[in-house]
Amino acid sequence: MSEESNAINELTIGIGIASRATTEALLALQAVQGRAVETAKETRDSLDALCGLLQTIAECVSPGRYGGINERDPEFRVRHFIPEAHENE
C-alpha cells in the first residue's frame, strides 16, 4: 500500500472512532436530559401537592371559614384535635 492509502485508512479509522464517541456522548446527554425532565416533573408535582396542602391549611385557619377562629375556644380545640383541649377533662 502507498503512504496515501495508509493515511486514508488511518483517517477513516479515526473518523469512525470519533463518530462512535460522539454518538455515545450524545446518548449520555440525552439520558441526563431525560432524567432532568423527570426530576423537574416530580418537583413540580411535589410543589403542587405542597401548595394544595398549604391552601387547605390556610382555608382551615381563615377567619371566614368558621366565622372567626379562636384557638382558646374549647369546641374548636376538640374539633381540631389540639392536645391541650383535653387538659381540663
TORKOL-69045 format. One record per residue (C-alpha): x, y, z. Coordinates in steps of 0.2 Angstrom, whole numbers, padded with zeros to 4 digits, always signed. Layout:
XYZ/...
END
This chain:
+0000+0000+0000/+0005+0018-0003/+0008+0031+0010/-0008+0040+0004/-0018+0024+0006/-0012+0021+0023/-0015+0039+0028/-0033+0037+0021/-0036+0021+0031/-0030+0029+0047/-0040+0044+0044/-0056+0033+0041/-0052+0023+0057/-0050+0039+0067/-0067+0046+0060/-0075+0030+0064/-0069+0031+0082/-0074+0049+0084/-0091+0046+0077/-0094+0032+0089/-0088+0043+0104/-0099+0057+0098/-0114+0045+0097/-0110+0038+0115/-0109+0056+0121/-0125+0061+0113/-0134+0046+0121/-0127+0050+0138/-0133+0068+0136/-0150+0063+0131/-0151+0051+0146/-0146+0065+0158/-0158+0077+0149/-0172+0064+0151/-0169+0062+0170/-0168+0081+0172/-0185+0082+0164/-0192+0068+0175/-0185+0077+0191/-0192+0093+0185/-0209+0085+0184/-0208+0076+0200/-0203+0093+0208/-0217+0101+0200/-0229+0088+0207/-0222+0089+0224/-0224+0108+0224/-0242+0107+0218/-0246+0095+0232/-0237+0106+0245/-0247+0121+0238/-0263+0111+0240/-0259+0107+0257/-0254+0125+0262/-0270+0131+0254/-0280+0118+0264/-0272+0124+0280/-0275+0142+0275/-0293+0139+0272/-0295+0130+0289/-0287+0145+0299/-0296+0158+0288/-0307+0169+0299/-0321+0167+0285/-0321+0148+0286/-0328+0146+0304/-0334+0164+0307/-0318+0168+0316/-0307+0155+0324/-0302+0157+0342/-0290+0143+0347/-0295+0146+0365/-0312+0140+0361/-0313+0123+0369/-0325+0117+0355/-0313+0122+0341/-0299+0114+0350/-0308+0097+0352/-0314+0098+0333/-0296+0101+0328/-0288+0088+0339/-0277+0101+0348/-0270+0091+0363/-0272+0105+0376/-0291+0103+0374/-0291+0088+0385/-0281+0095+0399/-0297+0101+0409/-0306+0085+0407/
END
